[in-house]
């Protein structure tokens, strides 16, 4: 169930802006459980510009949401964002009562290669303000992974196509300096954007369509 979202349907015949998005969470407790771990950084990658949002969660969410509302309509590219980044952000924003322009729609047909995020049943289609969403992981897993028999982790695919990712111990994000954390998050967001742009002819068909799914509370 992948097609153009309402907000970008008129642009699918030409290249539209792609914005890479990646989150990093607090690994001092359990960085994979939004019920226990905070979002410490969100990176937003545009052509020629990487922005990193950090600090007290409600302020971080407000700044990120405001920035996305300002940007020209495009597509937000994540890597496994359908099952992790976006529902994680939604859960944490709800905890603080922070409104987001993020529209998550549970898709019961979406198959995950791993257990869903704690508190959730599976993956989501999404839009955010005027932007569509594409989970580039799902694009590459369907298109490149089976053919080349390679891991579909972000770093593996990036190296495969000649990109140089920044690599750290993801289990110890809390030990990174502020500068190292920002560089790492920005690198992942930039990779999601570049990898999506490199396969745009195929990627355009993977942009989520949310208007065919019922509006549900993100957690289940």
C-alpha positions, -999 to 999 in steps of 0.1 A, spaced: 0 0 0 25 26 -12 16 56 -34 18 93 -34 4 112 -4 -21 140 -10 4 167 -2 29 157 -29 7 141 -56 11 170 -80 48 168 -79 55 131 -85 65 137 -121 94 159 -111 120 160 -84 108 174 -51 127 183 -20 138 153 1 145 160 38 164 133 57 153 128 94 170 108 121 166 106 159 189 95 186 176 84 220 189 82 255 208 49 259 214 53 296 182 34 303 167 18 272 171 37 240 146 14 222 116 20 245 98 54 242 81 46 276 115 48 293 139 67 270 139 103 259 147 117 224 180 135 228 186 147 192 168 150 160 187 157 128 171 172 97 191 171 65 184 193 35 205 198 4 235 218 16 222 222 52 221 199 82 201 210 112 203 194 146 176 199 173 184 190 209 177 200 245 146 197 267 121 174 248 91 198 245 113 226 232 130 202 208 96 190 195 83 225 191 114 237 172 114 207 149 77 209 141 79 246 134 108 241 111 90 214 91 60 236 88 82 263 72 99 241 46 85 238 10 64 207 5 86 176 0 92 142 13 107 132 47 131 103 43 139 81 73 156 48 77 132 24 95 112 55 105 79 37 99 86 14 128 109 34 150 117 71 145 82 84 138 62 64 164 90 71 190 87 108 183 49 107 185 50 88 218 74 112 234 56 143 222 23 129 235 39 124 269 47 161 271 14 172 255 35 187 226 13 190 194 30 178 162 19 180 126 27 143 123 -1 121 111 6 84 118 -17 57 103 -12 21 114 -8 -2 85 -16 -38 95 -1 -51 62 33 -38 69 57 -66 76 86 -59 100 118 -79 102 119 -74 139 97 -69 169 76 -37 168 84 -7 190 73 -13 226 37 -2 230 29 -7 193 16 -34 170 36 -27 139 45 0 114 30 32 102 24 52 71 29 89 78 28 125 66 40 156 85 24 189 78 27 193 40 53 166 36 50 130 26 71 103 41 92 75 27 110 48 48 141 43 27 149 11 45 118 -5 31 127 8 -4 162 -7 -3 151 -39 14 126 -45 -14 148 -33 -43 185 -39 -35 187 -63 -6 173 -94 -22 192 -89 -55 226 -82 -39 222 -104 -7 235 -76 15 225 -63 49 200 -35 46 213 -15 75 218 22 68 256 19 71 259 -12 49 239 3 21 258 36 24 291 19 21 278 -3 -8 272 29 -29 304 46 -19 292 69 9 312 72 41 290 70 72 300 81 107 300 50 129 297 49 167 286 24 193 249 29 192 245 13 226 265 41 242 251 72 226 251 88 260 289 87 261 293 108 230 303 144 233 277 170 221 297 176 189 301 139 182 264 132 188 254 160 165 278 149 137 265 113 140 228 122 139 234 146 110 253 119 91 225 94 94 198 119 83 220 130 54 225 94 43 187 87 44 182 118 22 210 110 -3 201 73 -6 165 82 -13 175 108 -39 198 83 -56 169 60 -63 142 86 -68 127 69 -98 118 39 -76 115 59 -44 87 80 -56 65 49 -57 72 42 -21 60 75 -6 34 67 20 -3 73 12 -21 80 44 -55 88 31 -64 51 25 -58 42 62 -80 51 92 -67 78 116 -58 59 147 -40 67 179 -4 59 172 1 37 203 -18 5 205 
